[in-house]
Amino acid sequence: MILYLTYWFPAPERARTIAMFVVGGVLAGVIGSPVSGALLQLDGLGGLAGWQWLFLVEGIPAVLMGLVVLIVLPNRPQDARWLSPAQKEWIQGRLNNGSTPSDAAPRHGLLAIFTNGRVWLLCLLYFLMNVGGYGYELWLPSIIKSFTTTSSFVLGVINAIPYLAAGVVMILVARYSDKTGERRNVVAVAALSSAIGFAFSAWFNNPYLAMAALTLAFIGIKCTIAPFWAMTTTFLGSTAAAAGIAFINSVGNLGGYAGPHLVGVIKDKTGSNVAALLLLGAALLGMAVCTLAVPKTQRTSR
């Protein structure tokens, strides 16, 4: 999807475009958290466990939408039957005007992607982001449950609060990133904000303050995504974008395993959330520091 969006929107608009795509997942968290909590309460109905009801009700629409995408979604503006020739030319003109050759783009074929130090640095950034992001999202319900006693539905409603806040702030941050052309520093500040949120959530004993800190941590994580990919797609250039995005995704998403796994191990060993939250905060702090090592990309014309 990141690659697909580059076929339709020029680089100066890419952060807010990606943010609009990502906000779909955030809104799914707002709606899905209480819905998931309610579905879990169907445990035993029809001989199915609550988690089985959750998988069926939330999984089937996603499968059906996949079929819709295959039929309806055009690859590029040139393939869109609902666009006139003049509209297709206008979109392509904006894409051409918004592109800037990157001196960092690979010049020696696809092999150069796997040997380029900057690509590996971007892989590291995305890995650290996912350590914090997946570690947060998969363990947040149990973390919330540790300082409140309530039903699964109410727990889902509480769990939706960080998603709602993140959805609003990430759009504003993405618009600022596009307006100023600043990518690197926006990613670094957002990651640092998340690290601070994790640190305070580990320190606070008051459940309301802890929840506020956890919300800050999640906002920071989500606000890194759009400017990160806007920075990455500008750096990779058109010819290397497909393989480069796939490679960064593949390596970076290993953090989706590492984060939740490490949180689980630490919680089992310590019987507390404190060390786990500090670990997630350390991952985002590492991302903030490493982001500053990424060379600044040139601002593209508007």
N, C-alpha and C positions, 0 to 999 in steps of 0.2 A: 504493500500500500504506500509506503514511503516513496518507492521508485515511481509508482503509478501517479502520485500527486505531482511529481516533477514534470510529467508529460502535459499537465494542464495548467499549472500555476508557475509564474516566474519566481526567481530566487528572492527578490525583495518582498514577496508576499508569503514566503514559504513557512515561516514560523507560525503565523496565525492560521494558515491553511492546515498545517499538521496538527495544531492545537484543536481546531474544529473537529478533525478526525478523532484525535485522542479523547476529546471531551465526550464522545459517544460512549467510550468505555467507562469514563468517570460517572456519567449519568446512569449507566447500567448498574454501577455500584450503589448509587442513590436509590434506585428502584429495586434492584435485585437483592440488596441486603435484607430489608424487611420481608420481601417476598420469599426469600430463601428461609428466613426464620419461620415464616408461617408454614411453608412446605415441610419443614422438619417436624412440625407438630402433627403431620399426617401419619406418623409412624404407626404401622400396623394396619392401616386402612387398605383393604383389598389384598392383604397378605404381603404388602410391600413395606420395606423400611422407609423412614423419612428421607434418608439420603437418596434412595431409589426414586421416590417421587420427585425430588429436586432435580436429579439428572434427567428424568424424562421430560418434565414440564419445561425446564430451561434449555435442554439440549436439542429437542426436536425443532423448535423455531430456528435455531442457528443452522441446522442441517438444511432445512427448507430454504433459508435465505441464501445459502451457498449455491443452490440450484438456480435461484433467481439471478444471482450475480453472473453466472455463466451465460445466461440467456440475454440479460438486459444491458450489462455494463460494457461499453465500448472500450477498446484498448487505448485509443488516442483520439484527440479531437477530429482527426481526419476520418475516423471510422464511425463517428456519431451521425446516425441518419437524421437526427432531430436538429442538426445544425446546418445552416445554409453555407454555401461555398464562401461567402463573404465573412461569415462568423468564424469559420474555420481559419481563414487567412488572418483575421484579426487576432485570434488566440495565438496562432503561430508567430505573428509579429511581436506580440507582447513577450512571448517566451524568448525570442531571439534578442529583443532589446534588453531583457532582464538578465541575460547570461553574461558572465565575465570569465574569460579564460583564466584558469588557476594554474599558477606556476608549480603548485604542488600536485597536480593531477598526474596519475601514472602515465608514462609516455612509451612504455615498452611492452604493451600487451597485458594480458590478465595476470601473468606470473608476477609482474611488478607489484600487484596488490598485496601478495602474500609476503613480500620481502620489504615492504615500505614501512619504515619506523613510525610514521605518523598514523598509518592505518592501524598498527598494533596499539598505539596510544589511544586511539578512538575505541578500539576493542576493550581496552582496560577501563576506560571511562564508562562504557556501557555495561561492562561486567559489574563494576562497583555500584552503578545505579540500580541494577537488577538485584544485587545482593540486598540492598536496602529496601527496594520496592516490593519484591516478592516476599522477603522476610517479614515485611510490615503487613502486607495484605493477607497473607495466609495465616498469620498468627494474631492479627488484631482482635478477632472475636474472643479468643481465649485470654488475651491480655485484658480486654475490657471486662470479661467475666471474672477476672481475678480481683477486681475492686468493686464489683457490684453483683447482687443476686437478683436476677430477673428472668423473665421468660425468654424463649428463643426469639419471639417476634420483637419484643422491646429491645433485646440485644441487637437485632438487625437494624432497628431504627437508629440506635446510638451509633452503630457501625457506619451508617450512611452519612453521618455528619461530616467527617473529613472529606468524603467524596464530593459533597455539595460545595464545601468551601474551596476545595482544590479546583473544581470545574470553573468557578468564577474567576479565581485569581490567575489560573494558567492562561485564560484567554487574554486578560489584561497584560500579563507579562509578555505573551507572544506578540501582541500588538505593539508594545514598547520596543521589543527586539527588532521587529520589522521597521518601525518608524525611525529608529536610530541606526539600524544596520549593525548593532552590537550583538554578537552571539556568545563569544567566549566568556566575557565577564558576567553576562546574564546567567549562564550555566553555572559558573563558579559561585556566584552569590546565592543562587537558588539551592545548590548543593550544601553550601555552608549553613543556610537557614535551616535546612532539614537536619543537619548534624546537631545544630543547637537545640532543635525541637526534641530530638532523641535524647540528648543529654539531660534536658530539663524533665522529660517524662520519666527518666530513670531516677531523678532526684526527688521529684514531688511525691509526697504521700497523700495529699489531698486529691481525690478522684477527679474533681472538676478541673483543677490545674493540670493534672496529668493528662486528661483528655484534651485540653487546650494545647498542650505541648505536642501530643501525638498528632493533632490536627495540623499544627505548624510543620511537623516533620513530613507529613504526607503532602501538604501543599508544596513544600520545597522539592520533593521528589518529582511530582508531576510537572512542576514549572521548569525542570531541566529538559524535559523530553523534546518539546517543539524547537527551542533554539539549538539543542544538540543536533537534531537531525537536519535542521536548516544549515548549520555549520558544516555538517558532514557531507551533505549532498553538494554544497558549493565547492568543497575541497575535492571531491572525487571527480567531478566533471562528468559529462554525458556518457562517454564511451566506457568508463569504468564503473558507472553508478550501479548497475545491476549486480555484478559480482562483488563489488565493494560493500554495498549495503547488506547483501546476503552474508558475506564473511563476517562483518561486524556484528550482525544479528546472531549468527551461529556461535561465535566466541562469547559475545556479551551475554547471551541468554543462558550460558552456563551458570551465571550468577543467580538465575531463577532456581537452580538446584542448590547451589551453595548456601544462599541466604536462609531459606526455610530449614534446611538440614542443620546448619550451624546453630540456628535459634533453638531448634528442638533439642540438640545435644546439650547446649548450655543450660537450658531450662531443666533438663533431666539431671544434670550434674549439680546444679546450684539450688534447684527448687525455687528459683526467683526469676523475675523478668529483668532485673537491673542489668546484669552482665550482658544479656541478650540485646537489650536496647542500646547499651553502650557499643556493642559490636556493630550494630546497624548504623549508629551514628558515626563510628570510625570509618565505615565504608564510604559514607557520604562526605566526610571530611577529606578522606583520601581522594575522592573524585574532585572536590573543590580545588585541592592543591594541584592535582595532575592536570586539570583543565587549563591552568595558567601556563602549562608547558606547550599547549597547542598554539601554533603560529596564528596570528590574526589573519583572517581572510579579507580581501578587498571588499569594500562596500559596492554593491551592484547598483547600476543606475535605475531610477524609478520610471 
